[in-house]
Amino acid sequence: IIGAAATVTDLLESEIMLQHFPKSKEHLKLVSSTPIRNIATVAGNFVNASPIGDLTIFFLALDAQLQLTDGENKRTVALRQLYKGYKQLDKKADEHIEQISFELPAKNTLFNFEKVCKRTHLDIASVNTALCLIMHDGLVQTAGLSAGGVGPVPAFLVKTSNFLEGKSISKKVVDEALAIAQTEISPISDARGTEAYKRLLLTQLIKAHFIEMGFDIV
């Protein structure tokens, strides 16, 4: 459970995060600059609803749950269900996020975060993505693939995630997953790259997930 006001720096310095996400320091240092990491909060990243929010993409893959309150009533909303359209949230004006919860990775869980931007440690992403795989007997039991910078909202790639479940990871399976992922995104050309560039970036970053997780997909 993470308090809504926890900052990126709080996550960077958390012994629990470091224990369960060994690369979290490397991943979270890609979130802007030190002064911003010191004040930027987890809930703020979610509610800002930027299509390329780094923490949003990180926690979408982990199926984070949000506890919202208006001061009297509380309700739980899955982060994957929060975004209804560009800057449109399943959140009332008088509600705020109180806490965020998610299951910590177990020994059979693989997780990776990737981001490409013009200035590695200072910039917002051109494309960012996270992948969480829960494995059982060499097969993907549960998959969660998220991507930012490829549509109007932070994207959870439902079809691609569902396709990976029950599969043994191979080059063929990854190639098929990449093709499905391309049908789930709608990037636009802007200052951070053309549509074609962003589509290529996502393809390469998804491949990077599997390589970082130790799969032979060459």
N, C-alpha and C positions, 0 to 999 in steps of 0.2 A: 504494500500500500504506500502510495506517494502522496504527500500533501500537495494541494493545488499550487501553493506558493513556492514549492521547491524550485530552485534555479538549476540551470544547466551545470553550474559549478558544484552545486550540492550533489548532483548525480555523479559528476566526475570524481568527487571525493568520498563517495559512499562505498564503504567496505563491502556491502551486500552486492552492489552493482558490479564492483570489480571482481568479486568472487564468482558470480554467476554469468557475467559477461566479461571475460578476460580481455577483450579488445575494446571495452567501453571507453577507456581513456582515449584511445586512438580514434574511435568513431566520434565521440562527443567533442573532441578538439576540432572537428570539421565544422562545428556549429559556430559560425561567425568568429568574433574576436573575443579576447579575454574580458574587456569591460562589459560587452554585451552578455557574455555567458554569466557574468556575476549578477546580472539583474533580470535576465530573461527567465520567465517561469514556464513550467510545464503546461499549466492550464492556459497561460497566455498564448503559448504556441498553438494550442488546440483551437482556442476561441478566435484567434486572429484569422483562422480559416484560410491561410495562404496555401495555394496548391503545391507549394514546395517547402512547407514547414518541416524542418529536419526531425524534430521530436515527434511530430504527428506521424511521419512516415515510419519512424522507429517503432512507435507503439501500436500503429495499425497492424503491423505484422504479428505482434504479440497478443492481439485481440484484447486490448485494454478496455476496461469498463469504467465509466465515469459516474460518480455520484453527484447529482445536481440537487441544489436546495434553493428555496425562495425564503429561507429563514424559518419556515414552519413545516413545510412538506418536503420530503426527499424522494427522489426516484433515480433509477439506474438506467443509463443509456450506454450501449456499446459504442465505442469510438467509431467503429465501422458503420454505424447508423447515424452518426451525428451530422454528416454533411448532406444537405438536400439539394444544393445548387451552389453556384458561385457566391460565397460569403453568406449563404443561407444555412442556418443551423437548426437542429431539433432542440432548441433551447429558448425558453421564454425570456422576455426582457428583464424580469425580476429574479431570474435564476442565475446562480453562479456555480461553477464546479467546486466541490468541496474536497474531493479526493479522487485519485486514480488507482485502480487495482488491476493486477495481472498475475498470471502464474509464472513463477520463476522457472527458468530452464532447468530441466533435470539432465542426468547423464546422457540420455538418449535424444536430447534436443540440440539441434544445430541452428545457429543464428549468425547472420551477417548483415552489415549495413554498408552501402556504397553511395558515394556522392561525387559528382563532377561539377566544378564551377571554375570561373576564370581566375579567381584568386583563392588558392586552396584554403587558407585559414581566415579569410575575411569576407567572403562573398556568399550570397545566396546561391542555391544550386541551379544549374541548368537542368539537371535531372538527378534525383536521388531515389533510392530504393532499399528495401529491407526484405529479408527472407527468413522465415522461421520454419524449420522442419522437425517434426517429432518422428523419430524412426522406430521401427519394430521389426526385428528379424530381417534387416536389410531392405525393408520396404518403407515408403513414406506413409506414416499413419495419419498425420495431420500436416497440412501445408498452409502457410500464410505469406502471401507475396504482396507487397505494397509498392507504390511508385508515385513520385511527385514530379511536377513539371511536364506532365503528359496529358493534362486535362484541366477542366475548370475547378476541380476539387481534389484534395488528396485522395489518391485512388487505392482501393483494395481490389486487386485483380481476382475476382471471384472465380471466373471460368478457368484461369490458369492454375489457381490454387487447387480447385477441385480436380483438375486433370492430373496433377502430380500425386494426389492421394492414391495409395495402393500400388504405386509404381516403384520399380527398382531404377535408380538413377543411372542413365547411360547417355551417350551422345544423341542417340535417336530420340529418347524421351525429352531431353533438353531442347533439341531442335523443334520438336512438336510443341513444347511449352512456349517457346519463343514465338512461334507462328500464332498461337492462341493469344498471347499477350498483345501482339500487334493489333488484334481485332478489338481489344478492350480499351485502347487509348485514343486520344484525340488531341495531340499536341498542336500548338500554333507557332508560327514563326514570330519571334520577337527579338529583343536585344540580347537574349541569352542563347540564341541559336535558331536555326530553321527547323521546320517540322521534320524534314528528313534527318537532320543532325540529331534531334532529340529521339527519334525512333531508333536510330543506330546506337545512340548512347545507352538507351534502355536495354537493347539486345546485348551489348557488351557488358553492361553492369550485371545483368542477370547471369550471364556466363561466369562473371567474376565471383558471384555468390557461390556457385557450385565448386569452382576451383578452390576458393578459400576454405570451403567445407571439406576439401580433400577428395572430391569425386574426380575420376578420370573421364573427362568429356571431350578429350582431343581426338 
